């Protein structure tokens, strides 16, 4: 079954970790044998694995966080450096596009042509489709730069990552939006850019939903009712997102899947793909339908198989999700919505013509 994945830090892996995305995850693991840094020699994503798992479309991120005073997470010293690094990530995607490996989906026609090629390939292997998102808005130097980023192909933005950004408090740092967030959100709404609420601190999330009248999504979020912590969505937040016709992508980072996971200590056997599907099902139960739950794996987002469900080896194992949903009584049409249909509907409604 075709898969749409709403969060993959592909260029981060290429530029920060020197990974050739055209290699399979197993080939990259072999090249990294002996490396001890978290996530090394344990990757799950390469273009061959995405093709094997029929991940036809994904949201490919730009991520370059600034280490603002008062936050204890690493990052670049200035927004200008973050901007340059994000532009380098975008340049990497564009070069891969020139070489025929990927297709950047800026417009609705790009998406429709891409899907037609995947559904009925004429010859050879079709490219992977990427819509460009930004995780943490620090590379947007000021709100009046939104138009420039839009013209460069950026279609979805989250305001922050861990700690605090130029625009908002995020995961691990309670608080609200910062003053520059409001003109930023106005500019995003003006051009049609999607707001991704992932990583927003609770107060900031509610403020952003009140301030932003454009389309919203949660690219990679799980459910706080199942796993405590401010990185998860509460039931109230999920209901608000459903009211805004948002799509919520479920993440495969194991500490977001099962409670009491201790990073660096808990072993993958503690989590399974069945546990992952619990979060998808919870969103469906709250919504009363399957129109808002989807895939947002975040695989290789700074971790590897040491921090994923034990029965996941590569991103191709997303193909295990349909059978798990069938066992719970989900219809084929609803499974199709979760695996690809919801994000495709959302893209058709938000990509410019």
VENKA-V161392 format. One record per backbone hydrogen bond with DSSP energy under -0.5 kcal/mol. CO is the residue of the C=O (numbers start at 1). NH is the residue of the N-H. If there is no record, write none. Layout:
((CO,NH) (CO,NH))
//
This chain:
((3,56) (3,57) (4,6) (4,295) (5,59) (7,298) (8,10) (8,61) (9,13) (10,14) (11,15) (12,16) (12,17) (13,17) (13,19) (14,18) (19,21) (20,23) (21,47) (24,28) (25,29) (26,30) (27,31) (28,32) (30,33) (32,35) (37,40) (39,42) (42,305) (44,315) (46,50) (47,51) (48,52) (49,53) (50,55) (51,54) (54,3) (54,56) (56,129) (57,5) (58,60) (58,131) (59,8) (59,61) (60,133) (61,11) (62,135) (65,76) (66,68) (68,71) (76,67) (78,82) (79,83) (80,84) (81,85) (82,86) (83,87) (84,88) (85,89) (86,90) (87,91) (88,92) (89,93) (90,94) (91,95) (92,96) (93,97) (94,98) (95,99) (96,101) (96,102) (97,100) (101,128) (103,105) (103,130) (104,106) (106,352) (107,111) (108,112) (109,113) (110,114) (111,115) (112,116) (113,117) (114,118) (115,119) (116,120) (118,121) (124,126) (128,103) (129,58) (130,105) (131,60) (132,155) (132,156) (133,62) (134,136) (134,158) (136,139) (137,140) (139,141) (142,145) (143,146) (145,149) (146,150) (147,151) (148,152) (149,154) (150,153) (153,132) (155,194) (156,134) (157,196) (159,137) (161,171) (163,170) (167,178) (168,165) (169,201) (170,173) (171,163) (175,204) (176,169) (178,181) (178,182) (179,182) (179,183) (180,184) (181,185) (182,186) (183,187) (184,188) (185,189) (186,190) (187,191) (188,192) (188,193) (194,157) (194,196) (195,197) (195,217) (196,159) (197,200) (199,171) (201,205) (202,206) (203,207) (204,208) (205,209) (206,210) (207,211) (208,212) (211,213) (215,195) (217,197) (218,249) (222,233) (223,226) (223,227) (229,232) (233,224) (233,225) (234,238) (235,239) (236,240) (237,241) (238,242) (239,243) (240,244) (241,246) (242,245) (247,218) (247,249) (248,294) (249,221) (250,296) (252,254) (253,256) (254,257) (254,258) (258,261) (261,263) (262,265) (262,266) (267,270) (268,271) (268,310) (271,310) (272,276) (273,277) (274,278) (275,279) (276,279) (276,280) (277,281) (278,282) (279,283) (280,284) (281,285) (282,286) (283,287) (284,288) (284,289) (292,248) (294,250) (295,6) (297,252) (298,301) (299,9) (300,302) (304,307) (305,308) (307,254) (309,312) (314,317) (315,318) (316,319) (317,320) (318,321) (320,324) (321,325) (322,326) (323,327) (324,328) (325,328) (325,330) (326,329) (331,335) (332,336) (333,337) (334,338) (335,339) (336,340) (336,341) (337,342) (338,295) (339,4) (340,344) (341,345) (342,346) (343,347) (344,348) (345,349) (346,350) (347,350) (347,351) (352,108))
//
